[in-house]
């Protein structure tokens, strides 16, 4: 990276580390050798959050550029698809089943998107300010947020 790293994620099998930077890039690293494997470009602002899906075949990134992107790691392509209307506000979590991604931040709401369809599922609004952090139970029945 050419600038500060703002986010990291470890793959489920522990073989890859992903890092997101203020240089707007994402890098994947081999945890055994410590060598960089790929650099992904596509964001136009700091990459603030990264998550691997449960199989480690996709990487989801979020940025204040108002985008949440899905990167395909199976063919190491730098092509990304975007989750429609899921603005990358800064805080991002994934459901335990790995099928949904939730994003929250400056819009005072938490938005849920489907990883397979790329569509927005629902919006939770009514927080009293910027969503600083949140978490969801493993069964997906309870979500708590700090705003």
C-alpha positions, 0 to 999 in steps of 0.5 A: 500500500502507498498509504495508511491501512484502515481495515483488515480481514482474515479468511476463514481458513486463515490462509489469506489476509486482506487489507484496505487502505487510504490509497483506495486499494485492497490487497490480499496477502498469503499468511504463510509467506507474507507476500502480497498476492493481488491488488484490487482497484475500484474504490474512490475513497478509503477502504474502511471495512473488509469481510470474507464470506464464509467460504473465503471465495468472496471479499466484501469491501466498504468505503465512504465513496458510498459503495459496498463491493463484492470481489470474486477471489475464485478467479482472482479477477479484479471485477467487482459487483456492487450491492445495489443501494448499500452505501458503504458508510463505514461499519460492515458486518455479515450474517452468520450464514454468509448470505447477507451483508449489513452496512451502517454509518453516516446515514443514521441507518443500517442497510441489509443487502443480499450477496447473491442477488446484489439487492437491498433487503431492508433498512433499519432506521431510527438511530439517534445519530451516526451508527458507530458500530453494531452486531447481530446474533448468530441466529440473526434475530437480534441486532444491537447498535451504538449511535 
